[in-house]
Amino acid sequence: MGGSAGLTAQLRSELPLNFTHLELSPEQRVGLVIVDEVNGYCTVGAGNEAPVEPNKPISDMVQETSAIAKKFSERRWPILALLDTHEPDKPEHPYAPHCMKGSGEENLVPDLAWLERDEHTELIPKDCTDGFIGAFRQDGTNIFVEWVKKHQIETMVVVGICTELCVLDLVMSVLSARNHGMLSPLKHVTLYSKACATSDMPAEKADELKAKPHPQELFQFLGLYFAAVRGAVVVDRLIFVDGSKDRSESAREEKVVTGD
């Protein structure tokens, strides 16, 4: 086995990620943060940073995000969706123009458009990779900080794209802000791997486009690994527990697959 697949397998062997699960119950104060699941990153052909053909990891991420977001909304738990949005006269170097305001690329993908009408969801446009930094207003106040404090969030679940870029940047800033005492009462930052994805640019395609290679599986692993190294809890199962110990269908299926 060679190339990026071989390298990914070697890294998984030498730097194992020990996934766990997270139980979410009414007794907890939890919030869901969705990073950049917009057309410009997830809809085929939508722009410079969008997939050029159907991409299963990205499609799976969107479907899983919608499923867990519905669970949050049903329970009246807060949701925050960060939307990459750029002004035409304010490019984001070193990236090609993307998610320009008014282009439609900055809008949530169709499967998540229902969040725009959801009373438990807040949408925040951001103009940089780091959603925490992007949430600062001109007067120095921060919408992200206000959201955490308003809902008294203790456990945060983060999902989205790209795992090793915008998602990781947010996670690192949130962990630092928490440790600095800016995000009380936040205690736990969780990354849900099955609702995270990254883009794909094989080496041969990168040569053709004079771009940098970006093998999807490798960068997905690196994003999750560095999030764990920085102090996030990386999980591959979310179990929703209500008063009757009900569990989501996806959680039940996962228990069967893993043999728990």
N, C-alpha and C positions, 0 to 999 in steps of 0.2 A: 504494500500500500504506500503510495507516494503522494507528493503534492500537499495541498492544504488538508485533505482528508487524513493523510498519514500524520501530519503535524498535529491536527486536532486530536486524533486518537492518542498520540504520545502525551500531549498535555493533559488529557483526561486521566491518563494512567498515572502521571507524575504529580499532577495537581488536582486531585479529586475534589469534586464539589459534592458535599454531603447534603442532598436535598432533604427537607423535612416537610411537614404540613402545618397549616395554620387553621385552628378552629376559631370561628367568628360567632359570637353569641350576643344577645341583647344586653348582657351585662357590661360589655365592652363599649368604649367610645371609639369607633373606627371610621376611617374615611378612605375613599378610593381616589387615586390620582391617575388620570389617563394622559399620557404624553404623546402628542403629535399624531394621533390616528386620523390623519386628514388625507384628502385626495392627493396632495402633492407628494406624499410618501407611500401611499397604499393603493391607489387606484391606477391600474395599468394605463400607461401612456398619458398620465395627467400632467407631467412636467419633467424638468431636468433631474429631479431626485426620485421620481416615481418608477416602479418596476416597468420594464419594457414588455413583459409577458406575464401571464398568471404565475403567481408565486405562492406555493402552499403554506410555508411558514407565516407569511404575512396574512394570508386569508384566514388561517387558523387563529392567529392572534386576534384579528378583528371579531371573529365569531365568539371566541372565548371571552373577550372583553365585553361584548354585548350581553352575553349570558350572565356574567358576574355583576355587571352594572345593573341589570334588571333585578338581581337579588338584593343589591344595595338599595335601589329605589323602592322596592316592595317593602323593605324594612325601615324606610325613611332615613337611611344613613346618607351622609353627605358625599357628593361626588364633585371632583374638580377636573375639568378637561382643559389642558393646555394646548393651544392652537398656534402652530408656527405661522406667523403673519409678518410680512415685510413690506415696508414702503418702497416704491420704485427708486426713490432718490437716496436710499439708505441700504446699500448692498451688504451682505454678510460674507466678508472674505474669510476663507479662500474658496467659498462655494459658489457654484453657478447660480444665477437668479432662480429663485424658487419661492413658492407660497406667497406670491405678491398679493397684496390687499386688493380685493375686487376680482381676482383671477378665477376664483372658485377652488384653487388648490388649497387654500387655507381653511376650507370648510371640512367638517367632519365627514367621514366616508358615509355612504348611504345607510349602511347597517347600524350606524351610530347616530344618525341624524335625529332620532327620537330624543336624544339627550338635550337638544336645543329647546325642547318644550317641557322637559322634566323639571318639576318644581324643586327637586332635591339636588339639581346639578347647577354648578356655576362654571361659566366659560371664561377663560383668560387668554387673550392673544399675547404672544410673546415674540420678540424680534431677535432672539439669540438662542444658541443651543441650550443654555441653562435656564430652565423655567423659573427657578428661584430668583435669579438675577433679572430675568425678563418681567417679573411681577413687581418690580420697583416702580413707583410713580415718580414724577419729576420732583415732588416735594420730599422724597425719601421714605415715604411710607410704603409698605409692601402688602399686596393683595394676598399673597400666599400665607404670610404670617397671620394676617387678619382672619383668613379662612380657618386655619388651625385653631386659633384662640376662640373664634366665634362658636365653633362646634366642639371645643374642648377635646380635640382628637388626641387619643393616647396611642393608637395603633394605626399606622398608615400603610395601605397596600398600593404599590406603584406598578403600573403596566405601561406598555407602549413601545415606541420605535424612535430611534434606533437604540438597541440595548446598550451598545458600548459608547454611544455618543450622547444624545439628548437625555436618555433615561439615566445613564450613569452620571452625567453632569449634575442632574437634578438631585439624585440620591446622595452624591458626595456633598453638595451644598447643604442639603437638608440635614444630613448627619452632623456637619460642622456647625450649622446654626443651632441644632438641638444641643450639642455639646457646649455651645457658647451661651446657652440660656435664652435664646431668642424665640424658641418654639414651645414653651411650656403650655400644656402638660405632655407634649409628645414624648413617648418613651421608645416605641418600636417602629422601625422602618423595614417593611417587608417587600421584597421583589418577587412577583408571581411569574415564574419562568414561562408558563404555558400561554401567558397573554403578553409576552414580549417577543419582539422579532427585530431583525436588522435587514439591511439591503444586501443584494448579491451582485458582485462584479468579478467574475472569474478572470484569471490572469490573461487568457487569450482575448477576452472581450475588452479588457482594460487596454491591452496593446493596440487594439483596433481603434479605440476611442481616445488614445493618448491620455488615459486616466490611470489612477492608482488602483491596483488590485484590491478587492474587498470580498474575500470568500466568506459567504454567509455563515456557514456552520462554525468556522473558526472565530469570527468576530462575535457571534452570539455567545460562545463559550467564554471568551475573554471578558465580555461585558458583565456576564453573571459572576465570573470569578473575582473580578476587581471590585464589584459591588460587595461581595461577601468579605473580601479582604478589608474593605473600608468600614465594615460593621453592619451592613444590611443583612437581614435574614432572608435567604433565598429559598423559596418553597416551590414545590411542583403540584401541590394540592391545596385547595381552599375548601374547608368544610363549614357549611352554614348550619348552625344549630339554633333552633328556636325552642320554645317552651316544651315541645313534645320530642325534642332531640331529632327533629327532621333534618335530613341531609339532602343537598342538591343532587340531581340526577348524575351530573358529571362526577361528583365526589363518590357516589355509590359505584359508578363504573370504574373509577380509579382504584377503589378498594379491591374490586374483583381482579383487576389486571395485576396489581402488585401482590395480591395474596394476603393482604392484611386481614 
